[in-house]
Every structure is written in structure tokens, then in C-alpha cells.
Amino acid sequence: MADDDVLIVAAGYAHDHQYREFSAYACRLGRSFRTQIMRMGFYARGAIQLHLARIRYREDGVWFTEAEAARRRAGSVADQHVARVITASLLHGTWREGTRGQVFLLSGPDDADTIRLPRPVLNDATSAKTGGPPGAVKPACPARIAGLGTDPDRHQHGRQADHGRERPRPHCDQAERQDRLRRR
């Protein structure tokens, strides 16, 4: 794995709210990612977005509870950051009290550790079946930073990395889906 590998996650909501507001990304418990990857980017609205953030901290098994947020507020800088992510996620309803997930703390959009692309990398791939954007969902895959650069003829890696589309938010567990179906 090269130093310029970046993980692209299909996560429009996470980009707009978790990353841009809290320099963080939260996803389901146990979601598998290569531990060597040092950067994360977001695929949203048909393109890889501008920011390739440095992954500063990663923790799997985080409890999304008010008690856990309170406990972490008295801890390290990373714990305090995770506490803010927990509290905001519970307030916004993106995670339910008592669920567990994985949290990444990232360099912020204006941070010197964040690589800023000159423009979003648009998904110009088309499906042979429909002629539109590919329908297959591959929620996260590595790409090379060089492949996401400024040369418009070099979007091959971008195309390979951005074949996802908006995924259900991570708090949507089976019980919640069943509850929503019952209310219809």
C-alpha cells in the first residue's frame, strides 16, 4: 500500500454533516477498512468531493450514548473529539442512543494536513444496461491520490473509486427499518 492511497467512502450525509462540521466520519460497527490507509475522501452527489483528509484516529466499538459522551469529555483530546461526534450524532438523530459504531477523526477541510483537489472528480462512468451512472454499490474502495489530480484525462482511478451511491445512514438498523415499515 503506497503512502498516497486514499479511501473513498460513498457517504453524502457523512461528508456534509460529520466531516464538514466535525472533521469526523462514523460508520457501522466492524466495517472493514485497510489499516494502512492514511487518507479518506467522500463520494457524494456523483463525484469525489474536494477534500482528502488525513485519518488521525480510528476507533471501532464506540458506544453512542450520552453517558459515553460525558465520560469522554474528561479524557484525551481524541476522546473529547469523539464525545462531540457522539453528542451531535444523537442530537441530529443520525445514531440512536445505545448503538455502537466506528469513528474516524480526520483533518478538517481547512487543515494543512488535508489535500484539496482542484475540483470534484465527477463520475463519468456509464452503465452498459441503462446508459446512466452505474447502479452497483461498492461503498468504500482505495484509490491513488495521483489518479484524482488535475489532469482531466487521468480519471481512471477516480472512476474505479467512485462507483458507490448514497448509502442508508449508519443508524438504520433492522429494528428501526421494521418500525418504519409498521408506521406506513
C-alpha positions in Angstrom: 0.0 0.0 0.0 1.5 3.3 -1.0 1.6 6.5 1.1 -0.7 8.2 -1.4 -3.6 5.7 -1.1 -6.9 7.2 -0.1 -10.1 5.5 1.0 -13.1 6.9 -0.8 -16.4 6.3 1.1 -19.8 6.7 -0.5 -21.4 9.0 2.1 -23.1 12.2 1.1 -24.6 12.8 4.5 -21.4 12.0 6.3 -19.5 14.4 4.1 -22.0 17.3 4.5 -22.5 16.9 8.3 -20.0 14.7 10.0 -16.9 15.7 8.1 -17.6 19.4 7.3 -19.0 20.1 10.8 -16.8 17.8 13.0 -13.9 16.6 10.9 -15.1 13.0 11.5 -16.7 10.0 9.9 -18.8 7.5 11.8 -19.9 4.2 10.3 -21.3 0.8 11.3 -19.5 -1.3 13.9 -16.9 -3.7 12.5 -16.9 -2.2 9.0 -13.6 -3.4 7.4 -11.0 -1.0 6.2 -7.4 -1.5 5.4 -5.4 -0.2 8.4 -2.6 1.1 6.3 -4.7 3.8 4.5 -3.9 7.2 5.8 -6.5 9.4 4.0 -10.2 9.4 3.4 -12.3 11.1 0.8 -16.0 11.3 0.2 -18.1 10.3 -2.8 -21.3 12.4 -2.8 -23.6 13.9 -5.4 -22.0 11.9 -8.2 -18.4 13.0 -7.5 -15.4 12.5 -5.2 -15.5 15.7 -3.2 -12.6 18.1 -2.9 -11.1 17.1 0.5 -8.8 14.1 1.1 -8.5 14.2 4.8 -5.7 12.6 6.9 -7.0 9.9 9.2 -5.8 11.0 12.6 -7.6 8.5 14.9 -9.8 5.5 14.4 -11.8 3.5 17.0 -14.2 0.7 16.4 -16.8 -0.2 19.1 -17.7 3.4 20.2 -20.9 3.5 22.2 -23.3 6.2 21.1 -24.7 7.2 24.5 -24.9 10.4 26.5 -23.1 8.6 29.3 -20.2 7.6 27.0 -20.0 11.2 25.6 -19.9 12.6 29.2 -17.1 10.1 30.2 -15.0 11.0 27.1 -15.4 14.8 27.7 -12.9 14.4 30.7 -10.4 12.3 28.6 -7.8 13.0 26.0 -8.1 15.4 23.1 -9.2 12.5 20.9 -11.8 11.4 23.5 -13.2 14.9 23.6 -13.5 15.0 19.8 -15.3 11.6 19.8 -17.6 13.0 22.6 -18.6 15.9 20.3 -19.3 13.4 17.5 -21.4 11.2 19.7 -23.4 14.2 21.1 -24.0 15.7 17.7 -25.0 12.4 16.2 -27.5 11.7 18.9 -28.9 15.2 18.6 -29.2 15.1 14.8 -30.7 11.6 15.0 -28.1 10.0 12.8 -27.3 7.5 15.6 -29.6 6.1 18.2 -28.8 6.0 21.9 -27.2 2.7 22.8 -25.9 1.8 19.3 -22.2 1.1 18.6 -20.1 2.2 15.7 -16.7 3.1 14.3 -15.4 6.6 14.5 -12.7 8.2 12.4 -11.2 11.6 13.4 -10.0 13.4 10.3 -8.0 16.5 9.4 -10.5 19.3 8.7 -11.4 20.9 5.4 -9.1 23.9 6.1 -6.3 21.9 7.8 -2.8 21.8 6.3 -2.9 18.0 6.5 -5.9 17.9 4.2 -5.2 17.6 0.4 -7.6 19.8 -1.5 -8.4 18.7 -5.1 -8.7 21.4 -7.7 -12.3 20.3 -8.4 -14.5 17.3 -7.6 -13.8 14.2 -9.6 -17.1 13.5 -11.5 -18.3 10.0 -12.0 -18.5 9.9 -15.8 -18.8 6.1 -16.0 -22.0 4.7 -17.5 -23.8 1.5 -17.1 -24.0 -0.7 -20.2 -27.5 -1.6 -19.2 -29.0 1.8 -18.6 -26.6 4.3 -20.1 -26.6 6.2 -16.9 -24.4 6.1 -13.8 -23.5 2.6 -12.6 -26.0 1.1 -10.2 -23.7 -1.2 -8.4 -22.8 -0.1 -4.9 -19.3 -0.5 -3.6 -19.3 1.7 -0.5 -15.6 2.1 0.0 -12.5 1.4 -2.0 -9.0 2.7 -2.2 -7.7 5.0 -4.9 -4.4 6.7 -5.7 -4.2 10.4 -4.9 -2.3 10.9 -8.2 -5.3 9.4 -10.1 -7.5 12.1 -8.6 -5.3 15.0 -9.6 -5.6 17.9 -12.1 -5.2 16.1 -15.4 -8.7 15.6 -16.8 -7.5 12.6 -18.9 -6.4 10.7 -15.8 -9.7 10.0 -14.1 -9.3 6.2 -14.4 -8.6 5.8 -10.7 -11.4 8.2 -9.8 -13.9 6.1 -11.9 -12.7 3.0 -10.2 -13.0 4.5 -6.7 -16.4 6.2 -7.0 -18.8 3.5 -8.1 -20.9 3.9 -5.0 -24.0 5.9 -4.4 -25.7 7.3 -1.3 -26.0 4.5 1.3 -28.5 4.3 4.1 -27.4 6.2 7.2 -25.5 4.0 9.6 -28.1 4.2 12.4 -30.7 2.4 10.3 -30.6 -1.0 11.9 -33.0 -3.8 11.3 -35.3 -2.9 14.2 -35.6 0.7 13.0 -36.4 -0.4 9.4 -39.1 -2.7 10.8 -40.5 0.1 12.9 -40.7 2.4 9.9 -42.4 -0.2 7.8 -45.1 -0.7 10.5 -45.8 3.0 10.6 -46.5 3.1 6.8 
